Amino acid sequence: MSSGVTLTSATRQNLLSLQDTASLTATTQNRLATGKKVSSALDNPVTFFTSKSLDQRSGDLSNLLDGISNGVQAIQAANQGITSIQKLVDQAKSVANQALSTQITTTGTAGTAYATPNTSAATTISLFVNGSSTSASIPANATIDQAISALNTAVGAGSFSKDTTGTKLVVNASSDVEFATSGDQTKLGFTAGSGNTTTYGSTTAAAQSADLTVSGVSARATLATQYNSLLTQIDQLAGDSSYNGTNLIAGKGTNNNLTINFNAKGNSNLTVTATDETSNGLGLKAITGTSAGTGGLAGQGNFLLNNDINSTMNNLTAASNQLRSDSSTFGSALSVVQNRQDFTKNLINVLDTGSANLTNADLNEEAANSQALSTRQSLGISALSLANTAQQGILQLLR
């Protein structure tokens, strides 16, 4: 139904202009209020959905950043564990070196004078030198000098000598010298030992004679205990080097590996392979009462033999090399992950900026538009008033 009011052409034109201005003002005010020039698909479908796509990808990458950050911390925890384990290995080296530098000696003087054996055959004296079985064959009717020569051949040059009287045997050996039986002790003038015996394999040595003093053996055994304690600490430290349930140095295996995804599809990732930095993984074995050598006998362990200590030192050196190599590997992986972390952060910023450029309004421009539209509206009202001047003149005539 059409209006019964008739407007002049000028009035109608000015009225339309005011309506356009009001519409533009409403649009500008909406942009100023929301900060968006495209706030729905109705404003610009292509721009709106492109912006949404960029926002969604940015959100996916933001979610991945948490996983990447956790990955960085897990690798750092592993690397910190390796650094601390390296210190324990160095400490174990120090203990082994101390054991190696601890001299084992057997010293003392026979309690009674040496008696020439009154036998028609040679006399065999059974001995253990650092746990190894040996024997000395003393000729029949041997003098003390002949007995000393036979004993030094079995034990080592300079181990046996005679006292100032020339009648008693003196021991000054750089080793743990033990007699197989108390009879072997008394044959040479040493008091028969009493107390604890030592078993070497299937053979038992007699208790040490009270005339002899052995030093260094117990000290080395104590150091062996300290060494074993350090291995326990290595195992515990490796087990504690975890972050958020991930431990990269407690043992090898697929379940222990860490996979860090760099995109939402999962086809861009890095797998950090777990290593075994426990004492077993490093090839370090506890020191026992048995020699580590082939055919080692019970009683020869606890750092008694230099060969065992040197073997332990070689194992510690290999362990240090493994730790350095694994630390380098983790360092390389950490560098890659941190680089991807920085890249992801920067890419998120690029995506957010691109989305904002598509949909965000220029508030400076919109504020200027608002001022211009306000002025334009005032001018439109004035123009509409002028357009109605002719009708106002007729109104005056009617009055």
Summary of the structure (lengths in Angstrom):
residues: 399
radius of gyration: 47.9
end to end distance: 32.3
largest distance: 172.9
contacts: 1218
relative contact order: 0.16
helix: 54%
strand: 15%
